[in-house]
Amino acid sequence: MGSVTLSQAASEEVLDIARDNLTRLDTLTWLKLKEHFGSYETDWIRFLTFALSEYAYYDKEEAGYWRGLCQRLGIENSPGTQNALRALIKRGIDELGLVQKPGRHVSTLWLQSGIPQRCLKHFAKLIQSLEYGWWEMAQADPVDLAILLRDTCEQRFHTFGTLMNFLKSSCSEEEDVSPISGTLLQGLARVAHELEIRGQSPEILADATQRATLLHGFALPNAFFLRSWDSLIEILRPRPQTTGVISFRQKSMVLRLDVEDSFEIQLVLPAQHLYRREWGIYTSTFCTIPEAPWEGNLALTGTGADLEIHEDVCRTVSQPAEEWVWHLKSHMGQSLLTWACPGLRDDQWCLMFDANTGERRIPGQLGLSSELILFFPEETECQYSPGIEIIDSWLPCSWFGWQGHLIHRQGSDATITLSRGEFCQMIAWDVIVQASPELQGTRLPGRQQKFIGVPTFWMPPSTQDQDFNIVVEDLTRKMTLTAANETLEIAASSDWSAVDLQRWIAKAGEYSIQVWNDSFRWRTKFAVQETFILTRTMGVFDPQVYDQHHQPRSIPIIFEERDDFELARIAIKNCWPLETIQFQLQGMEEEAVFSETASATGEIHIDMASQYGVLSGAEGYRLRCCWAGHNKTLLTFNFNQEDEFVDSPGLEEEDDASVSIPIPSKTKYWMRSSTHRPTVFLSFIRATLRQRAIEKYFKSSVEQDHVCLEPIDDKFNYQECINSLCTNLRQKLKENIYWGVG
């Protein structure tokens, strides 16, 4: 509400109106307020809440908020009056949808206008005492900044009582509170940084007209506003760059799927820096998290002790639970801190993760993902509505007795149905209606947005021409790459509009991009990695093989029964990302050769059932992989020939070799199925490309009676990838696949 920015004179007029109305009541109770103004009318609630918020901003009384307010409104300051006004504020908060401090009515009113007017000089002094640069504070999380302000004020300026109360209202380790003070500091840091790089003096902000024009071109936080700049202009002068802002926030433990490496379900405790005053009593600094396990040491300070967990602490989870709890314990076994992560309740029959980031998804959050990995017990049956496509019907799970599906939402009718005997459970995969900008490119799996090469920035369709401000920042080198007041002109279109980021980004590193106008604001961070040209020492090929229960196995895996061999499912790790490896399925007298391409995480999954019937009946079989001239036997059944290890001629163990990710040339590849219609065949191709994490390398479409695959650039040769794709499709579809180059 404070963004209305009334002058003090106008605010006094609002309070006069409130006084005239409230003094008409002989006593003030919530019931009498409703009787007087109307139980079903809410405008009076909104107006009076606004009036009380204005008084909170301009309040100069030292005797307390309620006493001064009642005196200003000409009403009795009694417990009954205060209770009536608290009920009014509570209802007004709900009516207006205000940010709030739960259970604290006056604190909530303070949050509406930012720093109370009488605290602005104290706030300026507090900011001036901070030992961080403007760039570092502009990039920090507002929650961390709010905690920094509160702790610094408590340690250095404990006499700033009213400011301290406001800062405490803006942050809490236990409650979900809007970090108003942190957002305000982040915005001021951005203003100071922008003024510095433009070579402008902070005094320009003193003029309201120039200030409004200038701030319109700054990439400020969504919730940033400041009612009075007078006390803060002088402190917005250049500062030297420093290290990043240290966060002392306790970060939650989460359940996550490791899509980057092991593909195991893990509990992850994020790296964090913790401080507690009460830890200063311990004479021994040793501490441990037994459940992880993890060990560390407290760093004693003059007023307490802090603890730094330098990197994420991960532990694989082997079975479900309703909750996981980890404890930080002292050398005497006393609990210093706890982290809890919710698990699976009895009424939750599955576990879902975003296929790209590995983040857990629960019903209501599914719209955040276009692809999911769904794990469920083997006794549970899964069915999907037509709006969901199964990309992979067998994924290993690190929970014993569980299995997984990789699924893709391709329509609005997207429902997952789980069945156990006579009981079933339905989960809606809702579609996010509001389209927002996207980055698209060759993205690596993981929580952070990491791309091979510079991604393309896409703006959603619009019914009218629009202009946006844009800021692209190099977070690695602490630079703003776009020019001052740089804009994007997006024409009205029913299609998405592409923006080439290569005009600003030319190197690997971490970046942020923000676009905004008067009615819209969007920001994201991402990383760019060099196009993969990987070099490694070529030694003995050492594939890591895991069975269908995701357990590591020594090779060769020997099967006693033919059925076990033909139904075997394995995962091969330790390959290069997107590397193509050739396999030989051998009988006693014949063999078949096929190729598989590793995923972006260097894994290949093989289901021997897909090879059924490729060879005529034989008394024994073996499956071998062939890599750089080396052969390794992976699976055998009744196959007694000696498994030879063959070195490629002319290549010593210590020779270096480069493996390049195949990015296509501008050649178009034309493919046709012997039985399937082109539109159906296209869906098979896209599913296979998606399963191998290389779908974004191609533009795919149907042209006449063929499927056309067009590479996205001309840096590398993709023919080997097309060969492997056709081989895979022939085996899956049991039909002839025809392809050519055009």
C-alpha positions in Angstrom: 0.0 0.0 0.0 2.9 2.4 0.7 3.6 2.5 -3.1 0.7 5.0 -3.2 3.3 7.5 -1.7 1.0 10.1 -0.2 2.5 13.2 1.2 2.3 13.7 4.9 -0.4 16.5 4.4 -2.5 14.1 2.3 -2.0 11.3 4.8 -3.3 13.7 7.6 -6.4 14.3 5.5 -7.0 10.5 5.3 -6.6 10.2 9.1 -9.0 13.1 9.6 -11.7 11.3 7.6 -11.1 8.1 9.7 -11.3 10.2 12.9 -14.7 11.8 11.9 -16.2 8.3 11.2 -14.8 6.5 14.3 -15.7 9.1 16.8 -19.4 8.7 15.9 -19.3 5.4 17.9 -19.8 5.6 21.6 -17.5 2.6 22.1 -15.3 0.8 19.6 -15.8 -2.9 19.1 -15.6 -5.1 16.0 -19.3 -5.9 16.3 -20.2 -2.2 16.4 -17.9 -1.4 13.5 -19.7 -4.0 11.4 -23.1 -2.7 12.5 -22.2 0.9 11.7 -20.5 0.4 8.4 -22.2 -2.8 7.2 -21.3 -6.4 7.5 -21.2 -7.1 3.7 -19.5 -3.9 2.6 -15.7 -4.0 2.6 -14.6 -0.6 1.3 -14.6 0.8 4.8 -12.3 -2.0 5.9 -9.9 -1.2 3.1 -10.0 2.5 3.8 -9.4 2.2 7.5 -6.6 -0.3 7.0 -4.9 2.1 4.6 -5.3 5.0 7.1 -3.7 2.9 9.9 -0.9 2.0 7.6 -0.3 5.7 6.8 -0.1 6.5 10.5 2.4 3.7 11.0 4.7 5.2 8.3 4.6 8.8 9.6 4.3 7.9 13.4 6.8 9.9 15.5 5.4 9.0 18.9 7.9 7.3 21.3 5.1 6.1 23.6 4.0 3.3 21.2 1.9 2.8 18.2 -1.5 2.2 19.8 -1.3 5.1 22.3 -0.4 7.6 19.6 -2.9 6.2 17.1 -5.9 6.4 19.5 -4.9 9.9 20.5 -4.7 10.9 16.8 -8.1 9.4 16.0 -9.8 10.7 19.2 -10.8 7.3 20.5 -10.2 5.6 23.9 -6.9 3.6 24.1 -8.3 0.5 25.8 -7.8 -3.3 25.3 -11.2 -3.5 23.7 -10.3 -0.7 21.2 -7.0 -2.4 20.4 -8.7 -5.7 19.8 -11.3 -4.1 17.5 -8.6 -2.5 15.5 -6.5 -5.7 15.3 -9.6 -7.5 13.9 -10.0 -4.7 11.4 -6.4 -4.9 10.3 -6.5 -8.7 10.0 -9.6 -8.5 7.8 -8.0 -5.6 5.8 -4.9 -7.7 5.2 -7.0 -10.4 3.7 -9.1 -8.0 1.6 -6.1 -6.2 0.2 -3.8 -9.2 -0.2 -1.0 -7.5 1.8 2.4 -8.9 2.6 2.4 -9.6 6.3 4.2 -10.7 9.5 2.0 -13.5 10.7 0.3 -12.7 14.0 1.9 -9.2 14.2 -0.5 -6.5 13.2 1.7 -3.3 13.7 4.6 -5.0 12.0 2.4 -5.8 9.0 1.4 -2.2 8.7 5.1 -1.2 8.8 5.9 -3.5 6.0 3.4 -1.7 3.7 5.5 1.4 3.4 9.0 0.2 3.8 11.3 2.0 6.3 9.2 4.2 8.6 10.0 7.8 7.9 11.6 8.6 11.3 14.0 5.6 10.7 15.4 6.7 7.3 18.5 8.3 8.7 19.2 5.3 10.9 18.7 3.0 7.9 21.1 5.1 5.8 23.7 4.8 8.6 23.2 1.1 8.8 23.7 0.6 5.0 26.8 2.8 5.1 28.3 0.4 7.7 28.0 -2.7 5.5 31.3 -4.0 4.1 30.0 -5.2 0.7 30.1 -3.6 -2.7 27.0 -2.4 -4.6 27.4 -5.1 -7.2 27.5 -7.9 -4.6 24.5 -6.6 -2.8 22.5 -6.2 -6.0 23.1 -9.9 -6.9 22.4 -11.2 -3.4 19.1 -12.9 -2.3 16.8 -10.4 -0.6 16.3 -12.9 2.2 20.0 -12.9 2.9 20.2 -9.2 2.8 17.3 -8.8 5.2 19.1 -11.1 7.7 22.3 -9.2 7.1 20.6 -5.9 8.0 18.9 -7.3 11.1 22.1 -8.9 12.5 24.3 -5.9 11.7 21.8 -3.5 13.4 21.6 -5.8 16.4 25.3 -6.0 16.8 26.3 -2.4 16.0 23.3 -0.2 16.4 21.2 -1.7 19.2 19.8 1.7 20.2 17.9 1.9 16.9 14.8 0.4 18.5 12.1 1.3 16.0 14.3 0.3 13.0 15.3 -2.9 14.7 11.6 -3.8 15.1 11.0 -3.1 11.4 14.0 -5.2 10.4 12.8 -8.1 12.6 9.5 -7.9 10.8 11.2 -8.3 7.5 12.9 -11.7 8.2 12.4 -14.8 10.1 14.1 -18.2 10.1 10.9 -19.9 11.2 8.2 -18.1 9.2 7.6 -17.3 5.6 8.0 -13.5 5.7 8.3 -11.1 2.8 11.9 -9.7 3.0 10.9 -6.0 2.5 14.1 -4.6 3.9 16.3 -6.9 1.8 14.4 -6.0 -1.4 14.8 -2.4 -0.5 18.5 -2.8 0.0 18.9 -4.8 -3.2 17.0 -2.1 -5.2 19.2 0.7 -3.7 22.3 -1.3 -4.6 21.1 -1.6 -8.2 20.4 2.1 -8.4 23.9 2.9 -7.0 25.6 0.5 -9.4 23.7 1.8 -12.4 24.6 5.4 -11.5 28.2 4.4 -11.2 28.5 2.6 -14.6 26.6 5.5 -16.3 28.9 8.1 -14.6 26.0 10.0 -13.0 25.8 11.6 -9.6 23.3 10.4 -7.0 22.1 14.0 -6.7 20.1 13.5 -9.8 17.6 11.4 -7.7 16.6 14.5 -5.7 14.4 15.7 -8.5 11.2 13.6 -8.6 10.7 13.9 -12.4 14.2 13.0 -13.3 14.2 10.2 -10.7 11.1 8.6 -12.1 12.5 8.7 -15.7 15.8 7.3 -14.6 14.5 4.5 -12.4 12.2 3.3 -15.3 15.4 2.2 -17.1 16.9 0.4 -14.1 16.5 -3.4 -13.5 14.9 -3.1 -10.1 13.2 -5.8 -8.0 9.5 -6.3 -8.5 8.6 -5.1 -5.0 11.0 -2.2 -4.8 9.7 1.2 -3.8 10.9 4.0 -1.6 8.7 6.8 -0.3 11.4 9.2 0.6 14.9 9.5 -0.9 16.2 12.5 1.0 18.2 10.6 3.6 19.6 8.0 1.3 20.8 9.9 -1.8 24.2 10.8 -0.2 25.2 7.2 0.6 24.7 5.9 -3.0 28.2 6.8 -4.1 30.7 4.3 -5.7 32.0 1.4 -3.5 34.9 -1.0 -4.2 33.9 -4.5 -5.3 34.1 -7.2 -2.6 33.4 -10.9 -2.2 29.7 -12.0 -2.3 27.3 -11.5 0.5 27.6 -14.3 3.0 24.3 -16.0 3.8 23.7 -17.0 7.4 20.4 -18.6 6.6 19.6 -22.2 7.5 18.7 -23.9 4.2 16.3 -26.7 4.0 17.1 -30.4 3.3 15.5 -31.6 0.1 14.8 -34.9 -1.6 16.2 -34.8 -5.1 17.0 -37.1 -8.0 20.6 -37.0 -9.2 20.0 -36.6 -12.9 23.6 -35.4 -13.5 25.5 -38.5 -12.3 24.2 -41.5 -10.4 20.5 -41.3 -11.1 19.9 -42.1 -7.4 17.3 -40.6 -5.1 19.2 -38.5 -2.6 18.7 -36.4 0.5 20.6 -33.2 -0.2 21.6 -30.7 2.5 22.7 -27.5 0.6 26.0 -25.8 1.4 25.4 -23.2 4.1 27.0 -20.8 6.6 25.4 -20.8 10.0 25.8 -18.6 13.0 24.3 -19.0 16.5 25.0 -16.9 19.6 24.3 -19.9 21.9 27.0 -22.0 20.3 29.7 -19.8 21.9 29.4 -21.7 25.2 31.1 -24.8 23.8 34.8 -25.4 24.6 35.2 -28.1 22.0 34.4 -27.1 18.4 33.9 -30.6 17.0 30.4 -31.3 15.6 28.9 -33.9 13.4 25.8 -34.8 11.4 25.6 -38.6 12.1 22.8 -39.3 9.6 24.9 -38.0 6.6 27.6 -38.8 7.9 29.4 -35.4 8.1 32.0 -33.9 10.5 33.1 -30.3 11.0 34.2 -27.7 13.5 32.5 -24.6 14.9 34.4 -21.3 14.5 34.2 -19.5 17.8 33.7 -15.7 17.6 33.5 -13.1 20.3 29.7 -13.3 20.5 28.9 -16.9 19.5 30.1 -19.4 16.9 29.5 -20.1 13.2 29.7 -23.2 11.1 30.4 -23.5 7.4 29.2 -26.5 5.4 31.3 -25.9 2.3 29.5 -28.1 -0.2 26.2 -30.0 -0.6 26.0 -33.0 1.7 24.3 -35.9 -0.2 23.1 -39.3 1.0 21.4 -41.9 -1.2 18.0 -43.0 0.1 17.3 -46.7 -0.3 13.7 -46.8 0.9 10.7 -44.5 1.5 9.9 -42.9 4.8 7.3 -40.4 6.1 10.1 -38.0 7.1 13.8 -37.8 7.2 15.5 -35.8 10.0 19.2 -34.9 10.3 20.8 -33.5 13.5 23.8 -31.3 14.0 25.3 -32.6 17.2 28.1 -31.3 19.5 31.0 -33.3 20.7 28.9 -34.3 23.7 26.0 -35.5 21.5 23.8 -32.5 22.2 21.5 -31.4 19.3 22.5 -28.0 18.0 20.3 -27.9 15.0 17.9 -30.1 13.0 16.9 -30.4 9.3 13.7 -32.2 8.3 12.6 -33.3 4.9 9.0 -34.5 4.2 8.8 -38.0 2.7 5.9 -40.1 1.5 2.6 -40.4 3.3 0.5 -43.6 3.1 -1.8 -41.9 0.6 1.1 -41.0 -1.7 1.7 -43.8 -4.1 4.4 -42.4 -6.3 7.4 -40.1 -6.3 7.8 -37.5 -9.0 10.9 -35.4 -10.2 11.5 -32.9 -12.9 13.3 -34.8 -15.6 15.8 -31.9 -16.3 16.6 -30.6 -12.9 15.9 -33.6 -10.6 13.8 -31.4 -8.3 10.9 -33.1 -6.5 7.4 -32.3 -7.7 4.2 -32.8 -5.8 0.6 -32.5 -7.1 -0.1 -28.9 -7.7 3.5 -28.3 -8.9 3.5 -30.5 -11.9 2.7 -27.6 -14.2 6.3 -26.4 -13.6 7.6 -29.3 -15.6 7.1 -30.5 -19.2 8.8 -33.8 -18.5 8.6 -35.9 -15.3 10.3 -39.0 -13.9 7.7 -41.0 -12.1 8.8 -43.7 -9.6 6.2 -46.2 -8.2 6.2 -49.6 -6.5 6.2 -52.6 -8.8 2.8 -53.7 -7.5 1.3 -50.3 -8.6 -0.1 -50.0 -12.1 0.3 -46.7 -14.0 -2.0 -45.4 -16.8 -1.8 -42.1 -18.6 -4.4 -40.0 -20.4 -3.8 -39.1 -24.1 -2.1 -35.9 -23.2 0.9 -37.8 -21.7 3.5 -39.6 -23.8 5.7 -42.3 -22.3 9.3 -41.7 -23.5 10.9 -44.5 -21.5 8.9 -47.3 -19.8 11.8 -48.6 -17.8 13.9 -46.5 -15.6 15.9 -47.9 -12.6 15.1 -46.7 -9.2 17.5 -46.7 -6.2 14.5 -47.8 -4.0 14.3 -51.5 -3.9 11.0 -52.8 -5.5 10.3 -49.5 -7.3 10.5 -48.7 -11.0 10.2 -45.6 -13.1 8.8 -44.0 -16.2 10.0 -41.0 -18.1 6.9 -39.1 -19.3 6.2 -36.0 -21.4 3.1 -33.8 -21.3 2.0 -33.1 -24.9 -1.6 -31.9 -24.4 -4.0 -30.3 -22.0 -5.7 -33.7 -21.1 -2.9 -34.9 -18.8 -3.8 -37.2 -16.0 -1.8 -39.9 -14.2 -3.9 -42.8 -12.8 -2.3 -45.1 -10.2 -4.0 -48.4 -9.4 -3.6 -50.9 -6.5 -6.1 -53.7 -6.7 -9.6 -52.2 -6.4 -8.2 -48.7 -5.4 -7.0 -46.0 -7.7 -5.6 -42.5 -7.4 -5.7 -39.8 -10.1 -3.1 -36.9 -10.3 -3.8 -34.0 -12.6 -0.8 -32.6 -14.6 -2.0 -29.1 -14.9 -0.9 -26.7 -17.6 0.5 -23.3 -16.7 -1.7 -20.9 -18.6 0.6 -17.8 -18.2 3.3 -18.0 -20.8 6.7 -16.5 -19.7 10.0 -16.0 -21.5 12.2 -19.1 -22.0 15.8 -19.9 -22.7 16.3 -22.8 -25.2 19.4 -24.5 -26.2 21.5 -27.6 -25.4 20.8 -27.8 -21.7 22.6 -30.1 -19.4 20.6 -31.9 -16.8 20.7 -30.4 -13.3 19.1 -27.9 -11.0 20.9 -24.9 -12.5 20.3 -23.8 -16.1 23.6 -24.8 -17.9 23.8 -24.7 -21.6 26.4 -25.9 -24.1 26.9 -22.8 -26.1 24.8 -19.6 -25.9 21.1 -20.3 -25.7 18.4 -18.5 -27.6 16.0 -16.2 -25.6 12.4 -16.6 -26.6 9.6 -14.1 -25.9 6.0 -15.4 -25.8 3.3 -14.5 -28.4 1.7 -11.1 -28.1 -1.4 -9.5 -29.6 0.3 -6.1 -29.9 3.7 -4.6 -30.4 5.7 -4.2 -27.2 8.9 -2.5 -26.1 10.9 -4.0 -23.2 14.0 -2.9 -21.3 16.7 -5.6 -21.2 19.8 -6.0 -19.0 22.3 -8.9 -19.5 24.9 -9.2 -16.8 28.1 -11.3 -16.7 28.1 -12.6 -13.1 31.5 -14.2 -13.5 33.3 -11.0 -14.5 30.9 -8.6 -12.7 30.0 -6.7 -15.8 26.8 -5.3 -17.4 26.9 -6.3 -21.1 24.0 -4.4 -22.4 24.1 -0.6 -23.1 22.3 1.8 -20.8 18.5 1.9 -21.5 18.8 -0.9 -24.1 15.4 -2.1 -25.3 13.8 -4.9 -27.3 11.1 -4.3 -29.8 8.8 -7.3 -30.0 6.3 -7.2 -32.8 2.8 -8.6 -32.4 2.8 -12.2 -33.4 1.0 -15.5 -32.7 4.5 -17.2 -32.6 7.3 -16.9 -30.1 9.9 -14.3 -30.9 13.6 -15.2 -30.8 16.3 -12.9 -29.4 19.9 -13.8 -30.2 22.0 -13.4 -27.0 25.3 -13.9 -28.9 25.3 -10.1 -29.6 26.2 -9.8 -25.8 27.5 -13.2 -24.7 30.7 -14.5 -26.3 32.4 -16.5 -23.5 31.6 -19.3 -21.1 30.5 -18.1 -17.7 27.5 -17.3 -15.5 24.9 -14.7 -16.6 21.6 -13.1 -15.7 19.0 -11.6 -18.0 16.2 -9.4 -17.0 13.4 -7.9 -19.2 10.7 -5.6 -18.1 8.2 -2.8 -19.0 5.5 -1.0 -17.0 3.3 -4.2 -16.7 5.8 -7.0 -16.8 9.1 -8.1 -15.2 11.1 -11.3 -15.6 14.6 -12.4 -14.6 16.6 -15.6 -14.7 20.2 -16.8 -14.2 22.0 -19.3 -16.3 25.5 -20.6 -17.2 27.1 -21.1 -20.6 29.7 -23.8 -21.1 32.0 -24.1 -24.1 30.9 -26.5 -26.8 32.2 -29.9 -25.8 35.6 -30.7 -27.2 36.7 -33.1 -24.6 40.2 -34.6 -24.3 41.1 -37.5 -22.1 43.8 -40.1 -21.8 42.7 -43.2 -23.6 43.3 -46.1 -21.3 41.5 -49.4 -20.9 37.7 -48.9 -21.3 36.2 -49.2 -17.9 32.4 -49.3 -18.2 30.4 -49.2 -15.0 27.4 -51.6 -15.4 24.3 -51.5 -13.2 21.4 -54.0 -13.2 17.7 -53.3 -13.3 17.7 -52.7 -9.5 20.4 -50.0 -10.1 23.0 -52.1 -8.3 26.6 -52.1 -9.6 27.7 -55.4 -11.2 31.0 -56.9 -12.2 31.3 -57.9 -15.9 30.6 -60.1 -17.6 27.3 -60.8 -16.0 26.7 -64.5 -16.5 23.1 -65.9 -16.8 22.2 -69.5 -16.2 18.8 -69.3 -17.9 18.1 -68.1 -21.5 15.0 -66.1 -20.3 17.1 -64.1 -17.8 19.5 -63.1 -20.6 16.7 -62.1 -23.0 14.9 -60.0 -20.4 18.1 -58.4 -18.9 18.1 -54.6 -18.5 21.3 -52.8 -17.7 22.7 -49.2 -17.5 26.2 -48.4 -18.6 27.9 -45.4 -17.0 31.3 -43.7 -17.4 30.7 -42.9 -21.1 31.3 -39.5 -22.7 28.1 -37.3 -22.9 26.3 -38.0 -26.2 29.0 -40.5 -27.2 28.0 -43.2 -29.7 29.1 -46.8 -28.8 28.8 -49.9 -30.9 27.5 -53.2 -29.5 27.7 -56.7 -30.8 25.1 -59.3 -30.0 26.8 -62.7 -30.8 25.4 -66.2 -31.2 27.6 -69.2 -31.8 27.7 -68.7 -35.6 26.2 -65.2 -36.3 26.2 -61.7 -34.8 24.2 -58.4 -35.0 25.7 -55.0 -34.6 23.8 -52.0 -33.2 24.8 -48.5 -31.8 23.5 -46.5 -28.8 24.2 -42.9 -28.0 24.9 -41.9 -24.4 22.7 -39.3 -22.6 24.0 -35.9 -21.6 25.1 -37.5 -18.3 27.1 -40.2 -20.0 24.7 -43.1 -19.5 23.4 -45.8 -21.9 20.4 -48.0 -21.0 20.0 -51.3 -22.8 16.9 -53.5 -22.7 17.7 -56.9 -24.1 14.0 -57.6 -24.8 14.3 -55.1 -27.7 16.8 -57.4 -29.3 14.5 -60.4 -29.2 14.5 -62.2 -32.5 17.4 -60.3 -34.0 19.4 -63.6 -34.1 18.0 -67.0 -34.9 18.0 -69.5 -32.0 21.4 -70.4 -30.7 22.7 -72.4 -27.7 24.5 -69.4 -26.3 24.8 -65.6 -26.6 26.9 -62.8 -25.4 26.7 -59.0 -25.6 29.9 -57.0 -26.2 30.6 -53.3 -26.4 33.2 -52.0 -28.8 34.9 -48.7 -27.9 38.0 -47.1 -29.5 39.2 -50.6 -30.7 38.6 -52.2 -27.3 36.0 -54.9 -26.8 34.4 -55.8 -23.5 31.9 -58.6 -22.8 28.9 -57.4 -20.7 26.4 -60.3 -20.7 26.8 -64.0 -21.4 24.5 -67.0 -21.5 26.1 -70.4 -22.2 28.8 -68.8 -24.2 32.2 -70.5 -23.7 34.4 -68.6 -26.2 37.3 -66.7 -24.6 36.5 -63.1 -24.1 39.4 -61.3 -25.7 40.4 -57.8 -25.1 41.5 -56.2 -28.3 43.6 -53.0 -28.4 43.2 -50.7 -31.5 46.3 -50.8 -33.7 48.7 -47.9 -33.4 47.1 -46.4 -30.3 49.1 -46.7 -27.0 47.4 -46.4 -23.6 48.8 -43.0 -23.0 47.9 -41.5 -26.3 45.5 -38.6 -26.2 42.3 -38.6 -28.3 39.5 -36.0 -28.6 35.8 -36.9 -28.5 33.5 -34.2 -29.8 29.8 -34.0 -29.3 28.3 -34.3 -32.7 26.5 -31.1 -33.6 25.0 -31.3 -37.0 25.8 -29.6 -40.3 23.2 -27.6 -42.2 22.4 -30.7 -44.2 18.8 -31.9 -44.0 18.1 -35.6 -43.3 15.0 -37.2 -44.7 13.5 -40.3 -43.0 10.5 -42.6 -43.9 9.0 -45.6 -42.2 7.8 -48.6 -44.1 4.6 -48.9 -42.2 3.8 -45.8 -40.0 2.3 -42.6 -41.2 4.8 -39.6 -41.2 3.1 -37.9 -38.2 3.2 -41.1 -36.1 6.8 -41.8 -37.2 7.7 -38.2 -36.2 6.5 -38.9 -32.6 8.7 -42.0 -32.4 11.7 -40.0 -33.6 11.1 -37.2 -31.2 10.7 -39.6 -28.3 14.0 -41.3 -29.2 15.9 -38.0 -29.5 14.4 -36.8 -26.2 15.4 -40.0 -24.5 19.0 -39.5 -25.6 18.9 -35.8 -24.5 19.7 -34.6 -28.0 16.3 -33.5 -29.2 17.3 -29.8 -29.1 20.0 -30.4 -31.7 17.3 -30.7 -34.4 14.3 -29.0 -35.9 11.9 -31.8 -36.8 8.9 -31.6 -39.1 6.8 -33.5 -41.6 7.1 -32.6 -45.2 4.9 -34.5 -47.6 5.4 -38.2 -46.8 8.8 -37.8 -45.1 10.1 -36.7 -41.7 12.7 -33.9 -42.1 15.5 -33.5 -39.4 17.3 -30.2 -39.8 20.4 -29.6 -37.6 20.5 -26.3 -35.7 24.0 -25.3 -36.9 27.0 -26.4 -38.9 29.8 -26.8 -36.3 30.0 -30.6 -36.5 29.0 -33.7 -38.5 25.8 -35.5 -37.3 25.7 -38.4 -39.7 26.9 -40.9 -37.1 24.0 -39.8 -34.9 21.5 -40.4 -37.7 22.9 -43.8 -38.3 22.5 -44.7 -34.7 19.0 -43.3 -34.6 17.9 -45.4 -37.6 19.4 -48.5 -36.1 17.5 -47.9 -32.8 14.2 -47.2 -34.6 14.5 -50.4 -36.7 14.9 -52.5 -33.6 12.1 -50.8 -31.6 9.6 -50.7 -34.4 10.6 -54.0 -36.1 10.3 -52.4 -39.6 12.5 -50.9 -42.3 13.6 -47.3 -42.0 14.7 -45.4 -45.1 16.8 -42.2 -44.9 18.7 -39.9 -47.2 20.5 -36.6 -47.2 19.2 -33.5 -48.9 
